[in-house]
Amino acid sequence: MSPDGSPAPCWSPPAIRKDGTDHGEHELGWHLHPDSWGHGYATEAARAMLDHVFAAELPDVWVGMFVENTASRAVAERLGLPFKGIQPDPWYEGDSPLFHVTAKEWLAR
Ligand SMILES: CC(C)(COP(=O)(O)OP(=O)(O)OC[C@H]1O[C@@H](n2cnc3c(N)ncnc32)[C@H](O)[C@@H]1OP(=O)(O)O)[C@@H](O)C(=O)NCCC(=O)NCCS
C-alpha cells in the first residue's frame, strides 16, 4: 500500500487474457497515487513483492505496460528485469514492452 492507502504494486493470480484464455501466466503491476510518485516506492515495493512470490515458489513473472508509459517501464528497468522486446500483447490491445523474470534469475541477481 502507498502511504495514503491507495493501490500499490500487486501481482495477479494466473492472468486471464481479454479473449478469455488462461495461459497460467502471472503478471506484476504497480499503481500509486500521484502524491506518492518520485520517491522510489513502486520499485521498492515491487522488489519486495518479487522476493515474496519467488520465495513462495512462483516460477516466473511477466511485466508489461503501454508503449507510452515510460514511468512504468522505468520501474521494470530499475528492478533489472530482463527485457523481452516490444511485442504484441492482447491485454494492451497492441504492442507492449514486455519483461519476464524467472525465479532462478531473480534469486541469482
Ligand atoms: C508507474 C508508477 C508507479 C511509477 O512511479 P514512480 O514514482 O515514478 O516510480 P518509483 O517508485 O520507482 O520511483 C522512482 C522515482 O523516484 C525517485 N526517487 C526519489 N527518491 C528515491 C529513492 N530513495 N530511491 C529510489 N528512487 C527515488 C527516482 O529518482 C525516480 O524519479 P525519476 O523518475 O524522476 O527519475 C506511477 O507513475 C503510477 O502509478 N502511474 C499510474 C499507474 C500506471 O500507469 N501504472 C502502470 C500500469 S502498466
The ligand as a Gaussian input file, in Angstrom:
#p B3LYP/6-31G(d) Opt

LIG

0 1
 C        4.211000       3.733000     -12.758000
 C        4.384000       4.445000     -11.417000
 C        4.012000       3.508000     -10.271000
 C        5.870000       4.864000     -11.294000
 O        6.034000       5.613000     -10.096000
 P        7.433000       6.306000      -9.792000
 O        7.278000       7.040000      -8.511000
 O        7.916000       7.056000     -10.982000
 O        8.413000       5.073000      -9.633000
 P        9.336000       4.684000      -8.386000
 O        8.517000       4.474000      -7.184000
 O       10.220000       3.594000      -8.841000
 O       10.175000       5.995000      -8.134000
 C       11.271000       6.343000      -8.985000
 C       11.474000       7.826000      -8.923000
 O       11.677000       8.210000      -7.559000
 C       12.944000       8.894000      -7.457000
 N       13.455000       8.664000      -6.114000
 C       13.476000       9.602000      -5.125000
 N       13.979000       9.078000      -4.012000
 C       14.287000       7.784000      -4.271000
 C       14.847000       6.747000      -3.511000
 N       15.184000       6.932000      -2.220000
 N       15.001000       5.535000      -4.091000
 C       14.684000       5.347000      -5.371000
 N       14.123000       6.318000      -6.175000
 C       13.943000       7.521000      -5.609000
 C       13.752000       8.353000      -8.597000
 O       14.801000       9.220000      -8.964000
 C       12.684000       8.293000      -9.690000
 O       12.399000       9.593000     -10.149000
 P       12.589000       9.978000     -11.711000
 O       11.637000       9.130000     -12.471000
 O       12.248000      11.426000     -11.726000
 O       14.000000       9.654000     -12.024000
 C        3.485000       5.705000     -11.363000
 O        3.843000       6.572000     -12.412000
 C        1.998000       5.381000     -11.465000
 O        1.359000       4.929000     -10.512000
 N        1.394000       5.656000     -12.663000
 C       -0.028000       5.442000     -12.896000
 C       -0.386000       3.974000     -12.951000
 C        0.322000       3.258000     -14.056000
 O        0.458000       3.754000     -15.165000
 N        0.793000       2.047000     -13.684000
 C        1.479000       1.172000     -14.619000
 C        0.491000       0.366000     -15.400000
 S        1.330000      -0.727000     -16.533000

